[in-house]
Amino acid sequence: LAQDGALPDYVGWKDPEALIVHSANTLETRRDAIGRGVLTPSDQLFVRNNLPAPGNDIVADPDGWTLDILGAGQSGSVSLKQLKTMGVETVVSVLQCSGNGRKFFPHGASGTQWEVGAAGCVAWTGVPLREVVRELGGVMEGMNYITATGGEILPEGLDPKSVMVERSVPLAALEQALLAWEMNDDPLSLAHGGPLRLVVPGYFGVNNVKYVRQIAFTAEQSDAKIQSSGYRVREVGVEGAPDQPSMWEMPVKSWITSPLTTAAAGRTLIYGVAFGGNQALGKVEVSLDDGGSWAEARLLGPDLGRFAWRPFVLAAELAPGEYRVVSRATDAQGQAQPPERTDNERGYGHNGWKDHGVSLTVA
Ligand code: MSS
């Protein structure tokens, strides 16, 4: 297990300087490590596992990995080698944990105390799920969800439904879902779900099932705990239940990445990242007085599509003093980040701009 912030073995190839080790299963990208590039380097990307990762042997022979597909015209098993002949596409998307920003909830929401770094933007290469389904004769009638099962070996002596990672997303996500075997042009690492991962661009992290073993088109959502009562938004003090909103589509969000505490008086470039979630990004504004007045920031390129984030920059002339620097993004549909968080039991989905600001001393 992680001691003194040391990296656990399965992520030993990561950059320790860029990461906060919360536990062996939860590593966060430092706010000051989120750079000005569009893509997050793989060795700086956050990691979150609900269960310990499987052994490294599962990535030894990627092409031999098999995926079961149920609820299509012809159900059955396909190998990764076969999937690689069915189509290929590269999609850049923000991977963000449902609990990113949990640290800001005043009721002390239980779970990893992520600040802003349970998120990154990476390029996924794989076959669009819709192409695979087309080859298999389409989705069976009456199916409403894509239900994906992770390849973990489950701990013994526990009800499998209480621990398994099995997530359902609405069938509409078939438009963008990808079965990915590469991340940032490298074979998908074990830490990020190799050899094969379901990626649902625009949806929260939990729906991007790693080491995916089975994809089922289903009429109902999974009855695994992680779907039925986990990742449900409800008021503080309330238990999770299937009738509450599930952590699916991500809303618009942004935060400042530099400077974070101090700056020299004069011309200062203020940087951050912004994304529209399941929508394209529209614009980003920055305020130096906690939302009193706003100026539009410039988006840095290139634009890698609807699901990618954009670094942004604003040049500001700063006189000595104290500043509360905040950013507010608006998606292409005109939906802007709200000022406040919406308090909820597990601290999910925080996109309020106030908490994500930084207090700057300029001297
Ligand atoms: N998958 C599996 N298989 N398992 C686990 O545990 N987790 C989740 C996803 N997927 C899992 C999976 C989560 S929860 C998240 S965030 C993500 O993943 C992360 O990713 P990375 O790669 O970064 O680690 Mo929260 O919403």
Residues whose N, C-alpha, C, O or C-beta is under 5 A from the ligand:
A	BS01	MSS	F46 V47 R48 N49 N50 L51 Q96 C97 S98 G99 G150 G151 V165 A191 H192 F204 G205 V206 N208 V209 K210 Y211
